[in-house]
Amino acid sequence: MRCIPFIAPLAYLALCSCAGEKAAAPARAPVEQVVTHRVESGETWRSLAADFYGDGGRAEALARDNGMEARSEPAAGSAVRIPLSERDARGVKSRLVAARAYNAGLDLAAAGNYAEASQKFEEALKLDPSLRDASLNLAIAYEKLAFHDRAVSILRELVSVEPGSAVYRYALGASLFGAGDLGGAEKAFLEVLARAPKDSRAVFSLGVVLEKRGKPEEAKSRFREYLSIDPAGAWADEARSRLDALEGPGGGRH
């Protein structure tokens, strides 16, 4: 079973001093610093609040600080002001160090050095426990090292935090498969498909699980489904090969 690929490195937060009068908002720590951030494509008030404050729940307040409402997302390329208390600023610095450790882990993983990559992901999580990308990739590194139980434990926690994430559920299914828990893997892949019916990875992986569980007809149905969704996909040749093997001589090519 192939694991999902490692995700792209985090972009480092670029901070620059911005002139501005220090002010204290009600129920907030005094603002010690205001920085300007250039919005990148895909960033939202919630993601910015998570990056700078470690708390996406501060999105509405951040939007208000910029004279906007949270439902109106910042435009890519625009500049937004990020008020930071002394504690916020310390948190940003800590998350930057965590991001560097995380990115180093990605580089090591790309080179196939999963043992050292796992150490870097662990280091990142000590600095920033909220860095879920590091948790995900730590689980994948553990899976590559055949530490299946560790991987499953991390992924179950991620799924409990974000039950709607197909990415986390797929990774959990892959780790359960590696651990030999075919029933758990089947359940996880079905839960992915309940949320994302055209997820080709989950369809193919479910076919493999069903084949292993001695359910050839169901497995063939999933391999055909995979080929209908992604006929030139990364696993298309393997799907055809498995389908031909299940159908036996005279079954025809796919």
N, C-alpha and C positions, 0 to 999 in steps of 0.2 A: 504493500500500500504506500502510495506516495503521499507525503505531507504537503500541506499548502506551502507556497513559496514564502520566503522571508519578505516582510514588508519593506517598503522604501524607507531610507533614513529620515529621521525628523529634521525639519529645517530649523537651524539655530535661530533663536529669537534675537533680532537685531535691535538694540536699544540705543537711543540717542537723547541727550538732554534737550529739554524743550522749556523755553522761558514760560513761566506762568506763576500766578500768585498762589501761594500755599493756602489751602482752605481745609476745613474739617466739615464733613457731611454728618448729619445726625446719625447716631448709632454706628459710626465708622471711626476707625483710627485716623488720627491726623495725617493728611497727605504730606509726605516729605519730598516727593519727587513726582514730576509729570514727564512721561516719555511719549514720543511719537512713534507709532508703528504704521508701516506701509502695508495695507491689506493685500494679501495674496489671494489668488483664485481659490474659491471653496471655503474660505474662512468665514465664520459667522460670529455673532456676538457671544454665543455660547462657547465656541472653540477658543476665542480670544480670552474670555474670562477664565477658561480652564488653563490656558497656556500661561497667563500672567498672574493669576490668583490661585491656581490649583482648584478652582471651584466654578464650574459652569453655571451654578445657580446665581452668580453675580452678573449674569448677562444683561438683565434688565437695567440694573444700576449703571453698568458701563455704557449702555446705549443712552441713558438719560444724561450721563456726563458729557456725551457728545451731541446733545440736543436732538436725539432721535428716539424712536420707540423701538423696542426689541423686535417687533414683527417686521421692521424695515431693516434688512441686513445691510451691512456696509459694503460698498462697491469695491471690487478689486481695483487696486491702484490708488485708492483714496487713503488719506492719512487720518488716523484716529488717535485721540489723546488717551493715555492710560495713566490715571492717577494711582500712585503707589504709596502706601504707608511704609514705614521702616521695615515692618514685618513682611509686607508684600515683596519689597525689594530683595530681602534675604531669600525669600522663597523662589523668586525668579532666578537668582544666582545658583541656588541649589538645583533647580530644574535644568539649568544650562549645563551644569557639571554632569547631571544624570543623563542628559541627552548625548553628551560626548561619550560617556561610557557605553550607552546604548548603541550609538553609531559604530563604535569600535567593535562591539559584539556582532553587529551585522557584517562588518568587514571580515571578521574571523570566521563567521558562519559561511559566508560566501566562499571562503578558501577551504571549507571543509573541516575547520578546527572547532568542533562543537564543544569540546571540553572547556577551552579558554573562552569561547563565546558565551557559554552558560555563566561563567564567572563574571563576565562584564555585564550581562543582563541582571545578575544578582546584585552587583554593585550599583547599577542604575536604580534598582528597586529599593535599595536601602536609602538612597538619596531622595527618591520620589516614588513612594509606594503607589501613587495614583497612576503611574505610567503603564497603562494596560498593554500597550504595544510591547513593552519589555516583558510583561508577564506572558503574553502570547508567544513571543519568540523564545523565551526561556523554556516554555513547555515543548516547543518544537525541537529545541536543542536537546532537551532531555529525551524526547522521543527518538531522535537520531542516535543517542547514546544508549538506547534500550532501557532507559529509566522510565518505564511505562507508568508505574504507579505515581511517580512524581508528576509526570505530565498530566495524567488524568486528574489528579488533585487540583492542580492549578487551573485547568480548563473547567472543571466543575464550578470552581469559585467564580471564574469569569462569566460563565453562563448564568449563575445565580445573580450576578450584578447586572448583566445585560441579557435577559432571557430572549430578547428579540433578535439577537445577533446571529445571523446564519454563519458568519465566519467562525465564531467561537464554537458553535454547535458542530460544524463540520470538523474542526480541529479535534474536538472531543471524540467524535466518531472515529477519526483516524487513529487516535491514541488508544481508544478502547479496542479497536481492531488489532493494533500492535500488541496489546496486553492479552489478546486471546478471548476477550469478552464479545463474542459475535452477536449475542442478543442485545447487549448495550449499544454496540456499534450500529446495528440495524435500527434501533429506536432513535438514535441520534440523527442518522441520515434521513429517516422519515420525518423527523421534526424540522430538519433543514428544508425539506421539500414542502412541508406544510406552510412554510413562510416564503419560500422561493421555489416554486414548482419547476422552473426551468434551470435550476442550478445543475449544470452538466457534471460537475465534479461529484456532487452528492448522488446523482443518478447512476453514474458509473460505479462509484464506490459501493452503493447499495447493491448493484448487480453482483459485484465480487463477493460481498457478504452473503447474499442469497445463494450463490453458487457454492460457497464454502459450507453453508448450512444444509445443503442437500435439497435445494428448492430450484431445480433447473428451469422449470417453466417460468417462474417469476424472474429468475435471473436473466433468461433470454429476453423477456419483455423489457427489462431495464436496459439491457445492452442495445436493443433496437431503439428504445427511447433516446438513449444517449446519442446514437448515430443520427437520429432525426433532428436533434437539437444542434449538434456540432459535428457534422460529417467529416470535417477536416481537422478536428480537434487533436490535442496532444495525445489522447488515449484512443483515438479512432481505430488505429490499426490493431491495438490490443483488444478493443471491444469486438472487432470483426473476428479476430482469431478465437476469442473465447466463445463467441456465438457459433462459429463454425464447429468448434470442438463439441459444444453442447448438442448441436443438431446432428452431428455425425455425418457419415458418407451420404452424399446425395442431398444434403441439406441446402446446398446452393451457396453462392458467394453473396456478400453484403457490402 
